[in-house]
Amino acid sequence: MKHLLYLKELNQRTILKLLAKAETFLSTNNFPPPQDKNLQGITLANLFLEPSTRTRSSFQIAAKRLGADVLNIDEQHSSRTKGETIIDTIRTLEAMGVNYFVVRHKERGILSKIVANVDLGSHVINGGESVDSHPTQGLLDLLTIKKHKKGFDQIKVAIVGDIKHSRVARSLAEGLATMAVKTLTLIAPEEFKPDMKFYPNAEHCKNLDQGLVNADVVVALRVQRERIESLTETMSPDHYFEKYGLTMKRLEPCNDDVIVMHPGPMNRGVEISDEVADGANSVIREQITNGIAIRMALLSMMQAEVMK
């Protein structure tokens, strides 16, 4: 596990080890004991060329709590504005002694290009690539589900929203497939239905009420208002909420102990109501805490491999 580009690259054993390690960090409120701070002397660079609050901040917190130094570099405040390629930026940082790179980029396939050009001692982590992949979000979602449910092979997970343009949905589906989830249902209007070849074990449902029957986990995805209006002639954000927004009433077909998740940021009143987002079934804030733990686990396990 020198790099992490796609969640589908990890086998079940590795995912279970990551989840178990993350749970040890959660048991100490994400403040590891001194013996677990194995990133002393390491520098991590957050290269976020798209906006981010949760992912970038949680990587920064995770790395620092493990003893690393952290550089936060964005598009507006780097030599990228002068025409420098991201690979040249990384090579410059490598020359300064940076060992780890968390990269978010809108270009499909850029992470593989970066891995092919970094030094042998460098580690590259996908912080969000195009609409294709967000592996650490997938891992934190798996961790959240594991904490609340008995086993992946016994549950139904429903993902609701703009699945076609969601790297979150893609990575979570990859992780759920590896963990042998019993049922994965994708709920979306035709305009937001993904290419099902990326979801080979999932079923698509246009009707929210039907898709939520007996769901144990419901994941609401952010839906851009402008995308609703540009892709559909008949649908407005209000109309979308009417048909696909999560309310307490719409959750009634789910199992009683259903948990509701959302990767954030939320558009309240578009994909989710206040009563659901802040209600007893919501684990959305817990996901954020779990994000720090799973990123600590990932960095710690990567570095442990180096130190063997």
C-alpha positions in Angstrom: 0.0 0.0 0.0 2.6 2.5 -1.1 0.0 4.7 -2.9 -3.8 4.8 -2.7 -5.5 5.8 -6.0 -8.6 3.7 -6.1 -10.5 1.8 -3.4 -11.0 -1.2 -5.7 -7.2 -1.8 -5.5 -7.6 -2.8 -1.9 -8.6 -6.4 -0.9 -11.0 -7.1 2.0 -8.2 -8.1 4.3 -6.4 -4.7 3.9 -9.7 -2.8 4.3 -10.5 -4.6 7.5 -7.0 -3.8 8.8 -7.5 -0.1 8.0 -10.9 -0.1 9.7 -9.5 -1.9 12.8 -6.6 0.6 13.0 -9.0 3.5 12.6 -11.1 2.2 15.5 -8.1 2.1 17.8 -7.6 5.8 17.0 -11.3 6.5 17.7 -10.9 4.8 21.1 -8.5 7.6 22.1 -10.6 10.4 20.5 -8.2 10.6 17.5 -5.3 11.6 19.8 -2.7 8.7 19.4 -0.3 7.7 22.1 3.4 8.6 21.6 4.3 5.2 20.3 1.8 5.6 17.4 3.2 8.9 16.2 5.3 7.2 13.4 5.3 10.2 11.0 7.9 12.2 13.0 10.3 13.9 10.6 7.8 13.4 7.6 6.3 16.2 5.6 3.0 15.8 3.9 1.7 18.2 1.1 -2.0 18.7 0.5 -2.2 19.6 -3.1 -5.8 20.6 -3.6 -6.6 22.0 -7.0 -10.3 21.9 -6.3 -12.1 23.3 -3.2 -12.2 21.2 -0.1 -13.0 21.6 3.6 -13.4 18.2 5.1 -10.8 16.1 3.2 -8.0 18.7 3.3 -8.6 19.6 6.9 -8.9 16.0 8.1 -5.7 15.0 6.3 -3.9 18.0 7.9 -5.2 17.0 11.4 -4.4 13.3 10.8 -0.9 13.9 9.7 -0.1 16.4 12.4 -1.4 14.1 15.1 0.9 11.4 13.8 3.8 13.8 14.1 4.2 15.0 10.5 4.7 18.6 9.2 2.0 19.7 6.7 2.0 22.0 3.7 -1.3 23.2 2.3 -1.0 24.2 -1.3 -3.9 25.4 -3.5 -4.2 26.5 -7.1 -4.3 30.3 -6.4 -1.2 30.4 -4.2 1.2 28.2 -6.1 3.4 28.4 -9.2 0.5 26.6 -11.1 -0.7 30.1 -11.7 2.5 30.7 -13.7 2.0 27.6 -15.8 3.9 25.0 -13.8 2.6 21.4 -14.2 1.5 19.5 -11.1 4.3 17.0 -11.7 6.9 19.7 -11.7 5.3 21.1 -8.5 5.6 17.7 -6.9 9.2 17.3 -8.1 10.0 20.6 -6.5 8.5 19.6 -3.2 10.3 16.3 -3.3 13.6 18.2 -3.6 12.6 19.9 -0.4 12.1 16.6 1.4 8.4 16.1 1.1 7.4 12.4 1.3 3.6 12.3 1.1 1.3 13.9 -1.4 -2.5 14.1 -1.1 -3.8 15.3 -4.5 -7.3 16.5 -5.5 -7.6 17.2 -9.2 -10.4 17.5 -11.8 -8.5 15.7 -14.5 -9.3 12.1 -15.1 -6.3 9.8 -14.8 -3.9 12.5 -13.4 -3.1 10.5 -10.3 -1.7 7.6 -12.3 0.5 10.0 -14.3 1.7 11.5 -11.0 2.6 8.0 -9.6 4.5 7.2 -12.7 6.7 10.3 -12.2 7.4 10.5 -8.5 10.5 9.4 -6.6 10.6 5.8 -5.3 10.3 7.1 -1.7 7.2 9.1 -2.3 3.6 8.2 -1.5 0.6 9.5 -3.4 -2.9 9.5 -2.0 -6.0 10.4 -4.1 -7.9 13.2 -2.4 -10.6 13.2 -5.1 -10.1 12.7 -8.8 -12.6 14.0 -11.4 -15.9 12.1 -11.0 -14.1 8.8 -10.7 -12.6 8.3 -7.3 -12.4 9.4 -3.7 -11.0 6.4 -1.9 -10.6 7.8 1.6 -14.2 9.0 1.6 -15.2 5.5 0.7 -13.1 4.1 3.6 -14.6 6.5 6.1 -18.1 5.6 4.9 -17.2 1.9 5.3 -15.9 2.6 8.8 -19.2 4.4 9.7 -21.3 1.6 8.5 -19.2 -1.0 10.3 -19.6 0.8 13.6 -23.4 0.6 13.3 -24.2 -2.6 11.5 -23.4 -6.3 12.2 -21.9 -7.2 8.8 -21.8 -5.9 5.3 -23.2 -9.2 3.9 -26.4 -8.7 5.9 -27.4 -5.1 4.9 -28.9 -3.1 2.2 -27.3 0.2 1.3 -29.2 2.8 -0.8 -27.4 5.7 -2.4 -29.6 8.6 -3.5 -28.8 11.6 -5.8 -26.5 12.6 -8.6 -24.7 9.3 -8.8 -23.6 9.9 -12.4 -21.3 12.7 -11.4 -20.3 11.4 -7.9 -16.8 10.1 -7.2 -18.1 9.5 -3.6 -20.7 7.0 -4.9 -18.1 5.3 -7.2 -15.6 4.7 -4.4 -18.2 3.6 -1.9 -19.6 1.1 -4.3 -16.1 -0.3 -4.9 -15.6 -0.7 -1.2 -19.0 -2.2 -0.6 -18.4 -4.7 -3.5 -15.1 -5.8 -1.8 -16.8 -6.1 1.5 -19.6 -8.3 -0.2 -22.5 -6.1 0.7 -25.8 -7.9 0.4 -27.7 -5.3 -1.6 -26.7 -1.9 -3.2 -29.5 0.2 -4.6 -28.8 3.3 -6.6 -31.8 5.8 -6.5 -31.7 8.6 -9.1 -33.7 10.1 -12.0 -32.6 9.0 -15.4 -30.5 12.1 -15.9 -28.4 11.2 -12.8 -28.2 7.4 -13.5 -24.6 6.3 -13.8 -23.0 4.0 -16.3 -23.9 0.8 -14.6 -20.7 -1.0 -15.8 -19.1 0.8 -12.8 -21.7 -0.7 -10.5 -21.9 -4.3 -11.6 -23.5 -5.6 -8.5 -26.0 -2.8 -8.0 -29.6 -2.2 -9.0 -31.0 1.2 -10.2 -34.3 2.5 -9.1 -36.0 5.7 -10.2 -38.6 5.7 -7.4 -37.3 6.8 -4.0 -40.0 5.1 -2.0 -39.5 1.8 -3.7 -35.7 2.0 -3.5 -35.7 2.7 0.2 -37.7 -0.4 1.2 -35.8 -2.3 4.0 -32.7 -0.1 3.6 -30.2 -0.3 6.5 -28.0 2.6 5.3 -29.1 5.6 3.2 -26.4 7.8 1.6 -27.6 11.1 0.3 -25.3 12.8 -2.3 -24.9 16.5 -2.9 -26.9 17.7 -5.9 -25.8 20.9 -7.6 -28.7 23.3 -8.1 -27.2 24.4 -11.5 -26.8 20.8 -12.6 -30.5 20.1 -11.9 -31.5 23.0 -14.0 -29.1 22.4 -16.8 -29.8 18.7 -17.2 -33.5 18.6 -16.8 -36.1 20.8 -18.4 -38.9 19.8 -16.1 -37.0 19.7 -12.8 -36.2 22.5 -10.4 -34.4 22.1 -7.0 -37.8 22.3 -5.3 -39.1 19.6 -7.6 -36.0 17.4 -7.0 -36.6 17.7 -3.2 -40.2 16.7 -3.7 -39.2 13.5 -5.5 -35.8 12.6 -4.0 -35.2 14.7 -0.9 -34.9 12.7 2.3 -37.5 13.5 4.9 -38.7 11.6 7.9 -41.8 10.6 6.0 -39.7 9.3 3.1 -37.5 7.2 5.5 -40.5 5.2 6.7 -39.9 2.2 4.2 -36.4 1.8 5.7 -35.6 -0.5 8.6 -36.2 1.2 12.0 -32.5 1.4 12.8 -31.5 2.9 9.4 -28.6 5.3 9.5 -28.4 8.3 7.2 -25.1 9.5 5.7 -24.0 12.4 3.6 -20.4 13.3 2.4 -21.0 17.0 2.6 -21.4 19.8 2.0 -25.2 19.4 2.3 -27.7 21.4 0.3 -30.5 21.4 2.9 -33.9 21.5 1.3 -32.6 20.0 -1.9 -31.3 16.5 -1.1 -32.0 16.4 2.7 -34.3 18.0 5.2 -33.2 19.6 8.5 -35.1 17.0 10.5 -33.2 14.2 8.8 -29.8 15.9 8.7 -30.0 16.7 12.4 -32.1 13.8 13.5 -31.6 10.6 15.5 -30.8 8.5 12.4 -28.1 10.9 11.1 -24.5 9.9 11.5 -23.2 12.8 9.3 -21.2 14.5 11.9 -19.8 11.1 13.0 -18.6 10.6 9.4 -16.4 13.7 9.8 -14.8 12.4 13.0 -14.3 9.0 11.3 -12.6 10.7 8.4 -9.8 11.8 10.7 -9.4 8.3 12.1 -9.3 6.5 8.8 -6.8 9.0 7.3 -4.6 8.5 10.4 -4.9 4.7 9.9 -3.9 5.0 6.2 -0.9 7.2 6.8 0.2 5.2 9.8 0.0 1.9 7.9 1.8 3.3 4.9 4.6 4.6 7.1 4.8 1.3 9.0 5.5 -0.5 5.7 8.4 1.9 5.1 9.8 1.3 8.6 9.8 -2.5 8.3 
